[in-house]
């Protein structure tokens, strides 16, 4: 079968590899759509995970069940599914608390185990979720959306009386827009996306979001006016300035992935005196079903984030370069 393979650190190729053999407790999935994430790039360059090579990347994927191990029940050949890629140990202190995304021994398809950028993928049977008639490319958004929902839960986003009314998201890339659209889906009245890329801001406006140019006087004039502020850029200087935009009693979510060695400077007195809540978020936590439910009722807005649907042979260059079109968003492998 064809697959993207990280043969060694920094090297990604499309090549023929053996089709996975079915083992107990697993199913064989024929992959129909798999999304490219910046984490995949970090895995390729040894900045995330165990740095295991060779490896088939891809942790955002959906497909059809091709074969089922004899000891697996409740799953039929032909089932249309999305994959939860996280493989927690289930026994460490974080897992016992229900924080499986913070497992001390966390593994994941596409990070430590072969993932979805292949024609077929071997997956544990209890890591599949039925997608019904949802399109595969849309269902492949369930994993990044689940990460967003985990972040909103970590930040304690409120609904109903006293709910979050205004939100600001830094970064108009696919994950930032997914975060902004999720805030709208959760009932936040006013959601603003800030970026320096004008074409991305124009796209955000098409999705019904308010926009602002990062660093502009118009945005600086709105300091201390947002109930909720989130970073989806992974740029330390952006994270450092987020508190300035939160209203007193507001919440700041560090969602973007900054380089591990970066540091920021914050004034503890500011956090104390203004009662600012700081929240972090990592990955998803068994919430693919909630993400799929949102995608089903979204009306197609989140699906518009998929800008590239390519065969496997055309995906590998994107591990070493960004799309030339500045308005590009989510790049996916989509099988014919």
N, C-alpha and C positions, 0 to 999 in steps of 0.2 A: 504494500500500500504506500501511497505518498504521504509524507509528513514533513513539517518543518522540524528541523533537528538542530539543537545547539550542540555542535560537535565538540567544542571547547570554548573557553572564555572568549567572548567577543566574536564568535563565528556562528552564523546562522545560515543554514542551507535548506533547500527543498530536495529531498532524496527519497529513494525507495527503502523502506524498512519493513521488517516482518510484521505481519498482522498479529495483534495480541491474541494469546491463547486464553480461552475461558477457564477460570479457576473458581472454586467454591465461593459462594457469597457474592459473586459479581455478575454483571451483565456486560455484554459487548454493545457499545453504542455506535451507530453509524452517524458521524457528526454531520450536521446540516448547516450550522452557523457557529462561528467562534470569533469573539471580539479581541482586538489588540488593545492592551492596557500598558501604561507606562511601567507598571510593575514588571511586565515581560522584558522590557529593556533592562531594568535593574537586575533581573535574574540572569540575563545574558552576560552582563558585565560583572557578575559576582557581587552585586551590591545588596542582594536580597535573597534570603533562603540559604540553603546549604552549599550553593555553588556546585551542584552535582552535574556532571557532564559524562556522556551525552544525555540530552533531555528533550522531550517533545513539550514545548510550552503551551500555554493557553488555559486560562482558568475561567473564562466567560463563554460557556458554550451550551448548545442545545442540539438535540438530534432524535433519532429513532432507535428503539431497542431492536438490535439485530439477532441476539442470542441470549439465552438465560441459563445460568448454571442450574444443575439438577436440584440443588438444595434451596433454591430461591423460589418463594411463592408470592403471589399478589402482583406480579409484574408479567406482562405478556409481550411476546414478540410483536412489534409494530407499534408499541406505545410511543407517544410523542412526549419527550421529556426535556427538562432543563437540569443541569448538574449543579449541585452544591459542592464546590471544590475543596473546602476545608476538611482536613483529616485530623481532628483532635484525638488525644490519647484517651480521654474519658476518665482518667484517674487522678490527675494532678489537682492541686487546690483550686486553680481557676476553673477547670472543668467541673469540679464538684459544686462550684458556686453558680454554674450555668454560663460562665464566661468562656465558652469554648473557643472563641476567637483569640483569647489571650493564653491559650494552652502553652505550657512551658515546652512541650514537645511537638508543637503544631507542624503538620505537614500539609501539603495541598497539591491537587492535580495542577500540573503546569508549573509548579515551583520546585517540588521535591520528587514528585511522581509524574509520569508522562500524562500530558493533558490533551487539550482539544484541537490543536492545530494539526490534525491528521484525519485521514478518512475514517478511521475507527479508533475508539478509546475504550479501555477496560475500566469500569467504574464499579465501586461498591453499590450493591443494590439499594441500601438505605440512604444513598446520596442522590436519588433521582426524585424529581417532582413533575407531576403530570401538567402539561401545558394546554391540554384540550386542543382547540382549533387555532390557538395563537400562532402567528407566523414565527418561523424559527429565528429569523434575524431579530425580531422583537423579543422573543423569549431569551435570547442570548444577552439581552440587557438586564435580565433579572439579577445577575450577580453584582454588577456595579450599583444597581438600584438598591439591592439589599445592603450593600456597604453604606450607602447614603442613609437608608432608614435606620441602620444601627447607629450612625452618627447623630441623627436627630433624636433618637432615644437616649443616647449618652448625654446629650445636651439638655434633656428634659423639656423638649418642645411642648408647649401647653396648647390645649384646645379648649374651647368653651370660655366661660367667664375668666377674665384676666389673661386671655390668650395672647400669644405673640402676634402683634399687628403689623410690624415693619421688620424687614430683614434685608441684609446686604451680603452678597456673595462676591468675593474677589475671585475672578477667573471665569472666563466665558468659554472655556474648553468643554468637551463633552461631559466631564464629571461635574464641573461647576454648573452647567446648565441642567444636568440631571438633579443636582442638589436644589437649584432654584425652582425647578418645576415640581419637585417633591414638596417644597415649602408651600407652593400654591395649592397642591393637592391636599395638603394638611390644613388648609383654610387660612393661611397667612394672607392678609389683605393686600399688602404692598411688598413686592419683592424686587429689589434692584440688583443688577449684575454689573460689576465694575471690571473693566479690562482696558488695555491700550490698543487692541486690535479692532479697528472700526468695522471690518466685515463681520467679525464675530458678534459685535454689539448689534449690528443691523439684524443678524439672524436671531439674536435673543429677543429683539423687539417683535420680529415676526411670530415668535412663540408666545407673545403676550406678556413679556417681562419688561420692567422698567430698566433703563441702562444709565451708566455714568462712565466717564473716562477716568481711569485711575490717575490720581495726581492732579486732576483738574481743580480749578477754583470752585466750580459748581459742586464737586463732591466734597471738597474740604469744608465748604460752608455747611455741610450736613453732619459735622461731627457731633457726637453725643445724641444722635437722633434715631438710632436703630435698636430695637429690642433684641435682635439676634444678628450676629455678624459671624461669617464663616470664611475661612480661607480654603480655596481649591487650587492654589497656584503652586504650593510647595516652595515659595520664595520667602526666606527668613525675614527680609525687610518688610514684606507685606504683613506677615504674621505679627511682627513687632508693633506695627501701627494700628492693628485692628481695635485695640481697646479704646483708642481715641474716638472711634465711630459708634461705640456702644453707649446706649443711654444708661443713666444711673439705674442699677439693678438689672442691667442687661446680661446677656450670655454671649460668650465668644467661643467658637468651635474651631479647633485646629484639626482640619480634615485633610488638607494637602500634605504630601509626603516631602518634607524637607530632608536634605542630606543629613545623615546621622551626626556628622561632626559640626554642623552649624549651631550657633548659639544666638540668643536674642537677649535684649535688656528690657526688663519691665520694672516699674516702680511698685513695690508691694503696698505702699501706702495708698496708691491710686486704686488698687484692687480692693483693699480694705475699706477705704472711705466711701467708695462708690458702690460697694457690694456687687462687684463684677463676678460672674461665674465663668470660670475657665473649664473647658471640656476638651477631651481628646477622643479620638475614635480610630479603631483599627479593624479593617476587614468587615466581614459579615458574621452574624451569629445565628445560624439556623433560621433565617427569616426570608428564604427564597419564596415561600408561599405568599407572604405579605407583598413582596415585590411583584409577583405575578398578578396578584389581585389588582394592584394599582395599574399595571400595564394593560390589563383587560378593560379598565374603565377610563383610560387616559385619553381616548379619542384620537390617538395617533401622533400626539405632539412629541412624546419621547422617542417614538420610532423615527422621527425626522432627524434625530442625532446621528443615525447611521448614514454616513456620506459616501462610503466606499464599500462595495460588495464585490469581492474578488476571488478568483480561484487560488488554490494553495500556491501554485507556481509564481503568482504575482504578489503574494503577501511578503515573502522573505525580504525584499528590499526595504520594507517599512520598519524592519528591526534596526536598520542603520541610518535611516533618513526620515524626515518628516514629509508629509504630503506637500507638494509644491503649491497647491491652492491654499491660501491663508484662511479660506472659509471652511476648509475640511474639518470634519469632526471624527466620529467613530469609524475606524477601519475594521472591516470584518472579512473573514473567509466565509464564503457562502457556497455550498455545494450545489451543483446543478440538479 
